[in-house]
Structure formats: structure tokens, C-alpha cells
């Protein structure tokens, strides 16, 4: 999954290193900085969000694009806008209630836009990695000293990468949730910081992460009008 001009790096399963780096940067800037709808409208695939059973706030986050401008993935938010990682930990962050849905275009393995490398195919692991890195973007242990935070982030990012590449391991369970009304199996895991899940739908892979809102009663559906998420 190419999101920058850097290609050819080894990645976790189907997500290459350039996608991982960009995913972390995108997720880090997404909740606090509202994005315009323009990038979403350029996508050649449908966007997913929580279905109509959810009646709370909805908001745009950010899209990720390849070097040639092709939109590859993006996220939509539901509930409270989560606090971002910052120089000052927010002691109230753990009480925030939100769910973010990540949509990743289903892509085969292919040459990069500039012809200098080969991009791996996207998969459920791609969605799991983007969701995991998104959850990290709004997570800081409240009592951690600033000097230790980068070490913590590096460690947790490596763990999220490894987990996304091994979705059949015991760290993940199976959770069946409706996608456009059809029961669909997702790989699901919880941690002290929140939950992450990932699965596939028609033409896309779906990831999600959240905190304070239970994933067990959620359903996903195609967003009929993405501009409805615009403030």
C-alpha cells in the first residue's frame, strides 16, 4: 500500500514501511485537525462508517494517498474527537468515547507510480495496522515522563506492526459484526488503551479502533454521502 514516494521497503505482511510511516503521521494529525471533504471525493472506492443505528456525532479525519495522488485509505470518526499525543499527557483522555472506521482500498501487488519499486497488495493486515497506529496516535500513559515517551511509542508501534502481521494468533479473537446488514467476521483485540478490529468487505478492507464505545454492538455500512461528515 503506497502512501508516499518511498517504495520497496519490507513491511508487516501486506503493509510496507512507507505506508506505516505515513499512517502514523496521518493518524497523528487527524483527530485534532479537521480535514476537508475534497480528498474523500477523489477516492475510487466506497467509504465506510458506523451504520445508521449510531446517532451520535460524525466527523472527517484524513485520507492517505499514493505518490501519484491516488487515494488509498482514509478514516471517519464517531463520538468525541480523541485527544492526540502531545507534549503534555491528557489525564482525561482515557475517558473519551470514540470509534474510528478506517477504509482501505483493496489493491493487488503492483509497480509503484514512479516505477522504482513494487508495492505489496493490501489486505486485512493493512487495515489492522492502520487501525492500530491510529489508536496509538491518541494514547499516552498518563504518568509517563516525556523523556520515556518516544521509547514507549517505538515499542508499541513495533508491537502493533507484529500483531497486524499475525491475525491468526491468540492475541486476536473473531467478532461477527454486520457490514451493510451482512454478518461479517472481523479479527478483534482489546488492550488497556482501547480496541482494534479488521476485516474485509466488497472491494475494501475495513479497520476500526476506539475507546469507551463497545465494538460488540457496532455495525458498518457504506457512507452514502461523505459530505454529511463535514462540519
Buried (B, 14 or more C-beta within 10 A) or exposed (E): BBBBBBBEEEBBBBBBBBBBBBBBBBBBBBBBEBBEBEBBEEBEBBBBBBBEEBEEEBBBBBBBBBBEEBBBBBBBBBBBBBBBBEEEBBEEBBEBBBBBBBBBBBBEEEEBBEEEBEBBEBBBBBBBBBBBBBBBBBBBBEEEEEEEBEEBBEEBBEBBBBBBBBBEEEBBEEBEBBBBEEEBEBBBBEBEBBBBBBBBBEEBBBBBBBBBBEBEEBBBBBBEEBEEBBE
